[in-house]
Amino acid sequence: MADQDSRSGARYATPDIVAFVDGVHVRHDAGLARAFDAPAQHGMPAIQLAPAEGKTLTLLMRMIGACKVVEVGTLAGYSALRLAHGLSAGGHVWTIELDPRHAQVARDNLAAAGVADRVSVLVGPALEQLEQLTPHAPFDAVFIDADKGNYPLYARWAAAHLRTGGLLIGDNSYFFGQLLADTPDATHMREFHQLVAEAFDSTCIPTPDGLVVGIRR
Ligand SMILES: C[S@@+](CC[C@H](N)C(=O)[O-])C[C@H]1O[C@@H](n2cnc3c(N)ncnc32)[C@H](O)[C@@H]1O
């Protein structure tokens, strides 16, 4: 019965249920709370991961023993902090942000959380910054959470620079409910799914906007 309900699209999560389980499983310490609240505090778009999605990143990093991690799309540093919390000893996160103001807020949050030595915030268009990172390859994980039209290019870069068994993670993979639309960016997002499925053993976790997770073949 439960399977039939999930196939029919039934949703059991209510805001109260999510608040309860987040309070049990994914509580924020002071550093996480500061990073999570920062977009609203600084007049930035509040488009960071949900707490449970952030904790998922931490657990995934721990599961693979991640040492070298790349993030595309920093905002205020919430997901970068979540990634940093899952690093193995001596590990490092490179996170890329186009907007220098976002990058500065993120740096402040990461310093306040005590991980400034483990996270580098790189400023500029991700495609340019990714090229600068290639000497550090191979990476253990790449998390994509920025401009959706470039997702196929980010996935290609990830496929070329992740180690075998490394993780690709991509947020907003339902493209805000427009994945099947007849628009250029929806087409790019569908291409992203195809590329990931070819180079990775992958799935799309049905978070509110779809979280692609793939293991590099
Ligand atoms: C959804 S937010 C990232 C949220 C963040 N991952 C989190 O969960 O805390 C997307 C960010 O990507 C940045 N961005 C957009 N296009 C970009 C590009 N071409 N290169 C680098 N960053 C970009 C935006 O400025 C924005 O801060």
PDBQT file of the ligand as one rigid body, heavy atoms in Angstrom, charges set to zero:
ROOT
HETATM    1  C1  LIG A 301      21.459  27.920  -4.979  1.00  0.00    +0.000 C 
HETATM    2  S1  LIG A 301      22.731  29.017  -4.562  1.00  0.00    +0.000 S 
HETATM    3  C2  LIG A 301      23.897  27.961  -3.732  1.00  0.00    +0.000 C 
HETATM    4  C3  LIG A 301      23.406  27.503  -2.377  1.00  0.00    +0.000 C 
HETATM    5  C4  LIG A 301      24.456  26.778  -1.577  1.00  0.00    +0.000 C 
HETATM    6  N1  LIG A 301      24.955  25.630  -2.302  1.00  0.00    +0.000 N 
HETATM    7  C5  LIG A 301      23.874  26.299  -0.249  1.00  0.00    +0.000 C 
HETATM    8  O1  LIG A 301      23.077  25.347  -0.279  1.00  0.00    +0.000 OA
HETATM    9  O2  LIG A 301      24.205  26.885   0.799  1.00  0.00    +0.000 OA
HETATM   10  C6  LIG A 301      23.540  29.285  -6.109  1.00  0.00    +0.000 C 
HETATM   11  C7  LIG A 301      24.766  30.196  -6.042  1.00  0.00    +0.000 C 
HETATM   12  O3  LIG A 301      25.478  30.016  -7.272  1.00  0.00    +0.000 OA
HETATM   13  C8  LIG A 301      26.011  31.253  -7.666  1.00  0.00    +0.000 C 
HETATM   14  N2  LIG A 301      26.261  31.196  -9.121  1.00  0.00    +0.000 N 
HETATM   15  C9  LIG A 301      25.359  31.388 -10.128  1.00  0.00    +0.000 A 
HETATM   16  N3  LIG A 301      25.960  31.243 -11.328  1.00  0.00    +0.000 NA
HETATM   17  C10 LIG A 301      27.258  30.950 -11.071  1.00  0.00    +0.000 A 
HETATM   18  C11 LIG A 301      28.391  30.692 -11.892  1.00  0.00    +0.000 A 
HETATM   19  N4  LIG A 301      28.309  30.706 -13.228  1.00  0.00    +0.000 N 
HETATM   20  N5  LIG A 301      29.569  30.438 -11.294  1.00  0.00    +0.000 NA
HETATM   21  C12 LIG A 301      29.661  30.394  -9.939  1.00  0.00    +0.000 A 
HETATM   22  N6  LIG A 301      28.619  30.633  -9.108  1.00  0.00    +0.000 NA
HETATM   23  C13 LIG A 301      27.435  30.913  -9.662  1.00  0.00    +0.000 A 
HETATM   24  C14 LIG A 301      24.945  32.274  -7.244  1.00  0.00    +0.000 C 
HETATM   25  O4  LIG A 301      25.512  33.568  -7.115  1.00  0.00    +0.000 OA
HETATM   26  C15 LIG A 301      24.450  31.683  -5.926  1.00  0.00    +0.000 C 
HETATM   27  O5  LIG A 301      25.134  32.249  -4.834  1.00  0.00    +0.000 OA
ENDROOT
TORSDOF 0
